[in-house]
Amino acid sequence: MKTVEEIKAAIEVAVPGARAEIVPNGSPSAEHSLLLDAAHAFAVAKFLRDDAELKLDFLSNVTGVDWLDKETTEKVKVTHPVEKEVDGVKTIVDETVEETKKTVTPGYLEAVYHLYSMAKKHGPVILRIRTGNRSDKVELPSLTPIWRAAEFQEREVFDLFGIIFTGHPDLRRILMWDEFKDYPMRRDYVDPDDYEYEPTPHDEVLKRAQAHQAAAKTEAAQ
């Protein structure tokens, strides 16, 4: 099978305008992945499936990843004009000080696809596609029309992470009920405390359920 570098080069030749970035994997498996731009992901997927040499005709699984906002800090030197008295005369001079600069990189959601070739007996080729953010830019193209095996798995990623797969033939919740709010696999998800079923014996869950029940009784009595 072609190396990940050769696949990247083949993609960029076959699909004009497509961008493929190699995401290295430092583990012993060294299964590096290809980060695709969402605008060309569908065309790239079609190329990977139909290319005579790659023939990636089998999608084994689709997973989701939630990347929170990332804050980084660095020390930078900044020059400010300050007023100083020199020999009894007030004057403005430049003074350089070291300050801490904070930078926040917006988070995003990611869909990861593992591809194999049943015809050529090789793989995996791993694809990544990222959303614009975690709030109002969470659309990605569905790859179900390319690999039918993506249908239920994209529904699961939608259900648990909130990625909206445009072009999916039947995008609806698959594990949670339709009225359920939020996405349980997001890293900032908070478990509810209004359990409608018998609390489990675990102390922490039991205490939270009891506190909620006590608050509900107090509110009802008012």
C-alpha positions, 0 to 999 in steps of 0.5 A: 500500500502507498505510504501516507505521504504518497496518499496525501500527494495522490489526493491533492493531484486527484482533487483540485483544491483539496488539502490533506495534512498528515497528523503523526501518531507517535505510538508504536503502531505509527498509524498516521492519519490525514486531516481533510478540509471539510469542503473537499472531504466528500470528493476525497472519500470518493477518490479513495474508494474508487482509485484503482490502486487504493480501492478503500472499499470498506469503512470499519468504524467512525468515531468522534472526538471533542477538543475543548478550547485550549489556552496557552501562555507565553512570556513576551517583552513589551515596550511602554512609554513611561514618565520618569524624572531625570536630573529633575526634569520629567521626560517620557522614555520607553521602558521594556517589561516582560508580560504574560500573554494568553492565547485561546485557540477555539475548540472543535469537534472531529470525526475520524474514519478508519478505511480498509481495502477488502479487494487489495487486503490493506489498511487502515487509512485514517481520515480526520475531518474537523468542524469550525467550532463546538457551538454553531459551526458543527456541520461536516459532510456525511460520507454515508453515500460513499460507504454505507457502513457510516450510516449508523456510526455517523448517527451515533457521533451526531447523538453523542457529540453533536456533529451534524452530518449534512447529506446523511439519509437519516440523521437522528438520535440512535442511543438517546431519546429525541427529547434528550438535551446536550451530548453525553460524550462531550468533555464538558457534559454535566450529568443531570441530577434529576434521575427518574429511575431508582438511584444506584447504590453508589454513594455519590449518585445516591446523595445527588438524587436525595438532594434533588428530591429534597429540593423538589419537595421544598419547592412543591411545599412553597 
